[in-house]
Amino acid sequence: MFKAPIPGPDALPASSTLLRSTMIAFATAAVLLVTVVAPAEYGVDPTGLGQLLGLKRMGEIKVALALEVEADAAADAAALAAEEEAAEAFSASSGGPAATAQVGGDAGNLEMAELVLQPDEGKEIKLVMREGGSVRYEWWTIGGVVNFDTHGDPANAPAGFYHGYGKGQGRDSDEGVLIAAFDGLHGWFWRNRTKEVVIVTLRVEGDFQELREIN
């Protein structure tokens, strides 16, 4: 059996050669970091080469997207905290969980409604509410998902007026507490973007005067 000869000490690279190779590797990595990685990942282009290669624009987009994700996460956290605080306040003012089971008493009104949405059809339900009134709501779907927009409209609203409480796409349920920002109509618009018939069921309980299906 053939055995390869084991190199002797003289055949190994000299320390100076290893040092030179290491320095070349570090220098190459540093050049790539400044000319390629920094522009492509962070939009930082000290040499101007990233601009010529289109890498700087790529990095700027990445940074903008990262900041947008952070901002959305912060906004979602703030909205969730506000919703939980409102839910606690509503529960305390209505006498706790036991009181919310009443219909019409101190807990306010309790109603349920059902909508049938054909493919690409949209329908809306609004509550007549006074400013500061709060309702606990939940809705869910059967047969598919929907896009929704929760918003309010004051009486004689000017053209282009919009006051939103939340929206989403491709959802099969949602729940929370809605606090009226003004006297008027406050509620939900759902649209079925699927190819199937979708049924939406809404349950609301709290301080509202009337539930209306808006045609």
MONOR-V909975 format. One record per residue. RES is the residue in one small letter. SS is DSSP state (helix for helix, strand for strand, loop for the rest). NEAR is the number of other C-alpha atoms within 12 Angstrom. Layout:
# MONOR-V909975
res-><RES/RES>
ss-><SS/SS>
near-><NEAR/NEAR>
This chain:
# MONOR-V909975
res-><m/f/k/a/p/i/p/g/p/d/a/l/p/a/s/s/t/l/l/r/s/t/m/i/a/f/a/t/a/a/v/l/l/v/t/v/v/a/p/a/e/y/g/v/d/p/t/g/l/g/q/l/l/g/l/k/r/m/g/e/i/k/v/a/l/a/l/e/v/e/a/d/a/a/a/d/a/a/a/l/a/a/e/e/e/a/a/e/a/f/s/a/s/s/g/g/p/a/a/t/a/q/v/g/g/d/a/g/n/l/e/m/a/e/l/v/l/q/p/d/e/g/k/e/i/k/l/v/m/r/e/g/g/s/v/r/y/e/w/w/t/i/g/g/v/v/n/f/d/t/h/g/d/p/a/n/a/p/a/g/f/y/h/g/y/g/k/g/q/g/r/d/s/d/e/g/v/l/i/a/a/f/d/g/l/h/g/w/f/w/r/n/r/t/k/e/v/v/i/v/t/l/r/v/e/g/d/f/q/e/l/r/e/i/n>
ss-><loop/loop/loop/loop/loop/loop/loop/loop/helix/helix/helix/loop/loop/loop/helix/helix/helix/helix/helix/helix/helix/helix/helix/helix/helix/helix/helix/helix/helix/helix/helix/helix/helix/helix/helix/helix/helix/helix/helix/helix/helix/helix/loop/loop/loop/loop/loop/loop/helix/helix/helix/helix/helix/loop/helix/helix/helix/helix/helix/helix/helix/helix/helix/helix/helix/helix/helix/helix/helix/helix/helix/helix/helix/helix/helix/helix/helix/helix/helix/helix/helix/helix/helix/helix/helix/helix/helix/helix/helix/helix/helix/helix/helix/loop/loop/loop/loop/loop/helix/helix/helix/loop/loop/loop/loop/loop/loop/loop/strand/strand/strand/strand/strand/strand/strand/strand/strand/loop/loop/loop/loop/strand/strand/strand/strand/strand/strand/strand/strand/loop/loop/loop/loop/strand/strand/strand/strand/strand/strand/strand/strand/strand/loop/loop/loop/strand/strand/strand/strand/strand/strand/strand/strand/strand/loop/loop/loop/loop/loop/loop/loop/loop/strand/strand/strand/strand/strand/strand/strand/strand/strand/loop/strand/strand/strand/strand/strand/strand/strand/loop/loop/loop/loop/strand/strand/strand/strand/strand/strand/strand/strand/loop/loop/loop/loop/loop/loop/strand/strand/strand/strand/strand/strand/strand/strand/strand/loop/loop/loop/strand/strand/strand/strand/strand/loop>
near-><3/4/5/6/7/9/9/8/9/9/9/12/14/12/12/11/12/13/13/14/15/14/14/14/14/14/14/15/16/15/20/19/22/25/28/31/23/30/32/28/26/27/28/27/29/18/20/19/24/29/22/16/17/20/27/29/25/25/25/23/20/21/21/17/16/16/15/14/14/14/14/14/14/14/15/16/14/14/19/19/16/19/25/19/18/24/27/20/22/32/27/17/21/29/19/17/17/14/22/28/22/19/19/19/17/22/29/29/31/29/29/24/26/24/32/27/30/23/21/19/23/28/29/33/35/33/45/31/32/26/23/21/32/38/43/40/35/25/34/28/31/22/23/26/31/41/32/32/28/34/29/33/30/25/16/11/15/10/9/8/13/18/23/22/26/27/23/20/21/21/26/26/27/31/26/32/37/44/38/33/23/22/23/29/37/46/45/43/35/44/37/33/23/22/16/20/23/32/30/37/29/36/30/39/41/42/36/34/26/26/30/27/24/18/11>
